Amino acid sequence: QVQLVESGGGLVQAGDSLRLSCAASERTFGKYAMGWFRQAPGKEREFVARISWSGGTTFYADSVKGRFTISRDDSKNTVYLQMNSLKFEDTAVYYCAADPRGYTDTDSLRAARYDYWGQGTQVTVSS
């Protein structure tokens, strides 16, 4: 079973940048597609970004496209989310998640697709 631990959250001002990290315990990390989701108070968990197991394919929610970048370093069993030009509406708890399936389809952007989740890291953007 994969254990995921997020870090890098914090309190920043609008326009600032943050980089979130998600460290995985599993040595087969390189076989998992990885995703980032977020959940703001009173709202449902929403998709943010996804990267394929090879790192060659990425997907982003429209709300973060052009500002956020997902990447992975399999030598460190870590996936990253670089967040630039942060906005107040980016405030949420951010979760990383692992999808052990080796393919991407329309369900890949849904939370139910991911089998393993981290505990989350809080990102707060002040306006």
C-alpha positions in Angstrom: 0.0 0.0 0.0 1.3 3.4 -1.0 1.7 6.0 1.7 1.7 9.6 0.6 2.9 12.6 2.6 2.4 16.2 1.3 4.4 19.2 2.4 5.0 22.8 1.3 1.7 24.4 2.1 1.5 27.7 3.9 0.2 31.3 4.1 1.1 33.5 1.2 -0.1 36.7 -0.5 -1.9 36.8 -3.8 0.6 36.7 -6.6 3.1 34.7 -4.7 4.3 31.2 -5.5 4.5 27.9 -3.6 5.8 24.4 -4.4 4.0 21.5 -2.9 5.7 18.1 -2.6 4.3 14.7 -2.1 6.6 11.9 -1.1 5.6 8.3 -1.6 6.7 5.3 0.4 6.4 2.8 -2.4 9.4 1.8 -4.5 7.0 1.1 -7.4 6.0 4.8 -7.3 7.2 5.1 -10.9 4.3 2.8 -12.0 1.6 5.2 -10.6 -0.1 8.1 -12.3 -0.3 10.9 -9.7 -2.8 13.6 -9.2 -3.3 16.7 -7.1 -6.8 17.7 -5.8 -7.9 20.4 -3.5 -10.9 21.0 -1.2 -12.0 24.4 0.0 -14.3 24.8 3.1 -17.8 23.9 2.2 -16.9 22.7 -1.3 -16.4 19.3 -2.9 -12.9 18.0 -3.6 -11.9 19.1 -7.1 -9.3 18.0 -9.5 -6.2 20.2 -10.0 -3.6 18.3 -12.0 -2.5 14.9 -13.1 0.8 13.4 -14.4 1.1 10.1 -16.1 3.4 7.3 -14.7 6.0 8.2 -17.4 5.7 11.9 -16.8 5.1 12.5 -20.4 1.4 13.5 -20.1 -0.1 16.1 -17.9 -3.6 17.4 -17.4 -4.8 20.6 -15.6 -8.0 22.0 -14.4 -8.9 25.1 -16.4 -8.8 27.2 -13.3 -5.0 26.5 -12.8 -3.9 26.1 -16.4 -0.9 28.3 -17.1 -0.2 29.0 -13.4 0.4 25.5 -11.9 2.8 22.8 -13.1 2.9 19.2 -12.0 6.1 17.2 -12.2 7.7 14.1 -10.8 11.1 12.8 -9.8 10.9 9.1 -9.6 14.4 8.9 -8.2 13.0 10.6 -5.1 9.6 9.0 -5.2 8.2 12.5 -5.2 5.6 14.5 -7.2 5.5 18.3 -7.1 3.0 21.0 -7.8 4.5 24.3 -8.6 1.9 27.0 -8.0 2.6 30.5 -9.4 0.5 33.7 -9.4 -1.6 32.4 -6.6 -5.1 33.7 -6.1 -7.4 34.0 -3.1 -9.6 31.3 -4.7 -6.7 28.9 -4.6 -7.1 28.6 -0.9 -7.8 25.0 0.0 -6.4 21.8 1.5 -4.3 20.2 -1.3 -4.1 16.4 -1.5 -1.9 14.2 -3.6 -3.2 10.9 -4.8 -2.0 7.8 -6.6 -3.7 5.9 -9.5 -2.1 2.5 -10.0 -3.8 2.0 -13.4 -1.6 2.4 -16.4 -3.9 4.3 -18.6 -5.7 7.6 -18.7 -9.3 8.1 -19.6 -12.2 10.4 -18.8 -12.4 9.0 -15.3 -8.8 9.9 -14.6 -9.8 13.4 -13.4 -12.2 12.1 -10.8 -11.3 11.5 -7.2 -12.8 8.1 -7.2 -10.2 6.9 -9.7 -7.4 7.3 -7.2 -6.7 4.5 -4.7 -4.2 6.2 -2.3 -4.4 9.6 -0.7 -2.2 11.8 1.4 -3.4 13.7 4.5 -3.4 17.0 2.8 -1.5 20.3 3.2 -3.2 23.7 3.8 -2.6 26.5 1.3 -4.0 29.9 2.3 -3.8 32.9 -0.1 -4.5 36.3 1.4 -5.9 38.9 -0.9 
